[in-house]
Structure formats: structure tokens, C-alpha cells
């Protein structure tokens, strides 16, 4: 008897099983390659920022101020001018078109500067940052105090912040980082050496202020471990039901604060974090090198890297 042509059910199941096995073997590699590509892009972003910082310093002999404002210590609620370090870098990062729209006689949150503030700059955006939908409610209007509307434009956010201090504290004129309130830091002021001092790091959950506004939108410290939150510094917010029921991550802080479910202390700044695999974040050092630091880094070493002149010699193997 002649065998009918075509696959039998058993043969079809075997073929499908083989395909599933092959896909199971290939999928981790594909996911890993995509993550590697995103991390490389993030590293390139930080290298661009570092190059712009070097160009700025070569022109003015100082690094740009972390945030410019007349209030000290800096307060998110009391500050009026709050122009960030990122605004100063625009001409040195091929962003002259955005730079010329800025009115430096007005503050960063003044509506006259809304054109620049609403601009999304790819150099300031990590590909592994939170999806846009997560921050859809952080619009220009609700940051300015008006009710948010679905059609309101989204503020240009930044996945990167400069280091203002080595422990959690309000931003002030005497901080130990390289970028702080009204700072004018020179390379010679970084006594620990540029290769052992952090300049810029990642922030996984950008705040509502955007890249143009100084404060915790564009400045952070090495007081909390990478990808962690120092709950003791959240004050009463850490005792709230909303916080206790949350995942207690940097994203939790930003989501709850943006929704008005917790109130952050006026001087709270926060630390660095990322969404990259490997539990760590990418940082740019003063010498232009860019490295991935793991969350498991010794807290003493991590804080020392955030201090420009503590005199501590750090072994490269420590990070």
C-alpha cells in the first residue's frame, strides 16, 4: 500500500519541537545582543557629554555650574532661576539651534524658555530608560502647577545627572562633587585626579524637571547605593503607606512623587540608577573614560569617587 504524501502528526510535532528548541537557544543571544547595543549607545551618549564638557572647559577654563540659582541651599520649591549644567553644554554638543532659543535673563522653568525645555535631545536619553508611557503624565503644564491634559507636550527628560556630593544632602555652594550650586570647578580643583572622580552618571527614572532644570533633575549624589534608595533620607515619605507598599526603588520614588502620593523633603536629591542588565549603571569619569559600575561596589569606594578632593587613593580594581 502506497504511503500518503505529506507530514504525519508525529513528524509535525517533532519539527515544531526542533524549532522551539532552536528559538530557545537563540532568544537569549538576541536579547543579550540588543542589551549590549543599548548599553553601547548609552556609553556613547556619556562620551559625547564628556567631550562637550572638555570643550566647555577648554573655552572658559572651568566646568559649567551644576545649577545656577540665588537660593542656598538649593530647594526644588524655592528656587527661581535653576538653570542646569546641561544648558551650558548645548553649543559644544551641536545643539546651537536649541541654545539660541534660551533666554538666560529668565529662569529654566519660565514659559519663555519652554521651546528649549520641551526639546528631547538624544544625547541626554539612554535607550534603556523607562518607556515614554511611564512618564506620559509628566508634562510641561503639570510641572508648572496647572492640571495636566492629554494633549500637553512632554518635557525633554534626561537620563544623566552630574555628581554634586558624596553623601545625600541638599545641593549647596560647598558640596564636594564637581558640579553643585553656582560651582566654577577647574580641572586643577579635582585634587583626587580626573581618573578617580565621577562626573556624570545614569538616572533610570528621569524626574519631571527635565534636562534644562537644575536640582535633582540633573544633579545626584553617591550617598545611596546604585539602583537603591536611602529611605532614611525620604523623611516622612518613607513612613507612608504608599512607600511601604511600593517596590522601594528609584522608579517608585519618582512615580509616587510625580503622582503627588508622597512629598519628598525639600533638600532631597537621590542617587544614580539604570535599567541595564547586570545591576549597575554607566558613569563618565573626569578623564573621559566611561565605565559600568556594579551596585555591589564598596560603598566607601563609591562615595570616594563622588568626592573631588578627599585625598583617598583608590585602586582601579575596587571599581
Buried (B, 14 or more C-beta within 10 A) or exposed (E): EEEEEEEEEEEEEEEEEEEEEEEEEEEEEEEEEEBEEBBEBBBEBBBBBBBBBBBBBEEEEBBBBBBBBEBBBBBBEEBEBBBBBBBBBBBBBEBEEBBEBBEEEBBBBBEEBBEBBBBBBEBBBBBBBBEEEBBEBBBBBBBEEEEBEEEBEBBBBBBBBBBBBBBBBBBBEEBBBBBBBBBEBEBEEBEBBBEBBBBBBBBBBBBBBBBBBBBBBBBBBBBBBBBBBBBEBBBEBBEBEEBEEBEBBBBBBBBBBBEEBBBBBBBBBBBBBBBBEEEBBBBBBBBBEBBBBEBEBEEEBBBBBBBBEBEEEBEEEEB
